[in-house]
Amino acid sequence: MKKTIVIFILAAFGYFLAITFLAPEFESNRNRNGVKNVYLDKTVSELKTANTVTAIVVNFRGFDTLGEVTVLFLAATALGSILFKKRHHIGERTVMLPASSIVGSGAKLIFPAIILLGAYVFIHGHLTPGGGFQGGTIIATGFLLMLISYRDFSISHNILSVIESLAGILFVVFGLLGFMNGGTFLQNFMGTGVLNDLFSGGVIPIIYILVGFKVAAELTGLIYTILHEKG
Amino acid sequence: MSYLVYIIGFLLLVLIGAAVYAVRQRDLLYAVIATGVISLALTGLFVILQAPDVALTEAAIGVALTTIIFIITIRNTVRFEDEKDKK
């Protein structure tokens, strides 16, 4: 009896799956009338953004980016909630590779450069390759270097969560502002300026800077939590 | 442009070699370093194939962050798959 039901359900599932995959007619006009050309044309002519990938990620598919940021936030929160109890009791860094003075001096020398590179990558996200996710990850890497080089280097968890929450809320606020001004969520309501200028592309640089702060705070907090976990 | 083909072929060979090494190695620390090498070769491939955005992501996450998180995990748990692998 059970087996019959399972086979029936699987058959129905397979039927609908087959329908879904067989439905679109390949080799038809689908590719010629797709959105690819619209994206490529509008990026330069209307949005005045040099980097098409950024325009797609932040402007045309901005809502998906909000979902992506939410997924990262949920993952960091889940990890923190699993490891929270242990970290609360100990408070001492458990993983400690004894860093030599060469590593310490080098880390101190290179740390500001890494932070600057990360900030550059997400501020210039609409002009050069990169953006909020990449820049935030680079900044988190810099903090990781300092954390494994110095025993007494610590970061306030409260400040990290304030930065993270503020960036996330401002992202949604900018989306709602587009709702009020233009008509859709995350509409590009500001003036787009001149192509290849730093202040161009409307809300794209603002949103990418917010994403950069959020990703950097999340990943730094995640690394800090893992480093303080008692094995 | 023919030299690009050789660079791509070399990077693919490095990628496959490092992947096989990571699967077959019993010492987990060496296996993690091999996965870092995979990410490095992949970054080079992305740069050659004109996807600098993806290359930046791969360099920051694949080479640095994932490798070090795995190393911290190994330090907190065990380094060898079996006890008899310890030399």
HADDOCK unambig.tbl for C-alpha pairs under 7 A between the chains (distance, minus, plus):
assign (segid A and resid 129 and name CA) (segid B and resid 52 and name CA) 5.83 0.50 0.50
assign (segid A and resid 129 and name CA) (segid B and resid 53 and name CA) 5.03 0.50 0.50
assign (segid A and resid 130 and name CA) (segid B and resid 53 and name CA) 4.98 0.50 0.50
assign (segid A and resid 130 and name CA) (segid B and resid 56 and name CA) 6.49 0.50 0.50
assign (segid A and resid 134 and name CA) (segid B and resid 56 and name CA) 6.29 0.50 0.50
assign (segid A and resid 134 and name CA) (segid B and resid 57 and name CA) 5.25 0.50 0.50
assign (segid A and resid 134 and name CA) (segid B and resid 60 and name CA) 6.91 0.50 0.50
assign (segid A and resid 137 and name CA) (segid B and resid 60 and name CA) 6.10 0.50 0.50
assign (segid A and resid 137 and name CA) (segid B and resid 61 and name CA) 6.78 0.50 0.50
assign (segid A and resid 138 and name CA) (segid B and resid 60 and name CA) 5.85 0.50 0.50
assign (segid A and resid 141 and name CA) (segid B and resid 64 and name CA) 6.96 0.50 0.50
assign (segid A and resid 141 and name CA) (segid B and resid 65 and name CA) 6.53 0.50 0.50
assign (segid A and resid 231 and name CA) (segid B and resid 76 and name CA) 4.74 0.50 0.50
assign (segid A and resid 231 and name CA) (segid B and resid 77 and name CA) 6.64 0.50 0.50
